[in-house]
Structure formats: structure tokens, C-alpha cells
Amino acid sequence: MPTREELAGNRFLAPIAHRFLSPELWRFTRRSVPRGVALGLFSGFIVPVGQIFLAAFLALPARANVPLAALVTFVTNPFTLPFWLLTANKVGRFVLKIDAVTGGVAHGEIQSGRWQSFGWFLETAGVTAFGFVVLSVTSAALGYLVSSLVWRLIIARRWTRRPGRFARLPAE
């Protein structure tokens, strides 16, 4: 996990490094945490390489928590990639309703002599890419909602456990 100073010292981020040093981007608040989770999940699924930098870059205008946005991108990593590829393919097929009997001009063009050997790859890659887009949008929305709810529950529990919150009145 890159630190604040490492992100500020990165040569690709040097032109906007002064923005990364803003303390509001490194605090855990009820608004910045869900934004950071949502941006991290979106970046993790939408971009295969450079997810951390995309999440950090998107966190600047959104005023999201930068370290959390960068950390959440690790939901997609080399160990979980096969699972996410299969899931994205299944989600893409479900949303697009593509199966073996798909007809139309595009299917006929793919099955023609020019693209026959490459047709399976084009169909699978397109469906999987669309599945990743669907996963990125839905996971970002769900991540925002779940992290907001968890944040509220944590704060509510802290308030109820505060000493003196429900202090008894002196008996008469």
C-alpha cells in the first residue's frame, strides 16, 4: 500500500502531487469513506492495470479517502483474477443474453471465413469486458451503500457506549 509521501513523490503524479498532500483526503469521515470504497471498487474492476493510480486520481475531485480507495482496488489481484474473469463472463452473458444460438449479422460475419478462427475470442472478450463494466458499476454502488451503513452502525454503537450517556438521575 503506497503511503502519502510515495504517491506525492511518484513522477507520473508529480504535477498534481500537491493535491495529494491535502489532509482532507487522508481522513476517515462519514462522507469520504463510502466515496473511497466506491471509487476503489470501480477502478479495481474497470481497469486491469494501474488501478491504484486511477482510484487515487479519481479520489481528488470526489474528495474521497485516498488510502481507502487505493486499498479497495486490491479486490482484483492476480490471485482472484480467474474468478473475476469467469464471473464477468457469466454476468456479461446474463445481461446480454448471448448463447450458442445467437443470430444476426454480427454472428454471421464472425462465422464467415475471415473471422472464423478469431470469432470465439471476439465474442468471449466482448462479453467479458461488458461484464467487467457491469461489475464495476454495481460493485461501486453496493460498496457505497454497505460502507455508509456500516459507518452509521459503528457510530451509533459508539454513541450508545459513551460513558455518562444514560446517567441516572440522583434519587430523591
Secondary structure, DSSP 8 states (H G I E B T S, - for coil): ---HHHHHH-TTTGGGHHHHT-GGGSS--TTHHHHHHHHHHHHHHH-SS-HHHHHHHHHHHHT--HHHHHHHGGGS-TTTHHHHHHHHHHHHHHHHT--TT--SHHHHHHHSTTTHHHHHHHHHHHHHHHHHHHHHHHHHHHHHHHHHHHHHHHHHHHHHTSTTTT------
